[in-house]
Amino acid sequence: MKSWLLVFVLTLVLVAGCPLTGPDPARLQVNDELRAACASLTDEEIAELLLEAEAWRLASGSYSIATGSGTTSCDKLDCIICWFACLDQVYGR
């Protein structure tokens, strides 16, 4: 009887598991911190960088790969600083 109870409890734990929580959806929204880091860009341009950073996160999962690869839409220092701010936000740093 105890073994059935143990099997039942373990089955419940395995089936129920931990609640799935994904990344915070706010990480893909333009906020005041990003506006400060990306002062020369519009909100739309910042949003594009956030989506590009998210694409890197989904494709590679690696922050170091994303930081080492850079973005194709930036070539100026202020944009690169913005890119790193976007990566930090998307990766939750």
Buried (B, 14 or more C-beta within 10 A) or exposed (E): EEEEEEEEEEEEEEEEEEEEEEEEEEBBEBEEEBBEBBEEBEEEBBBBBBEBBBEBBEEEEEBEEBBEEBBEEBEEEEBEBBBBBBBBBBBEE
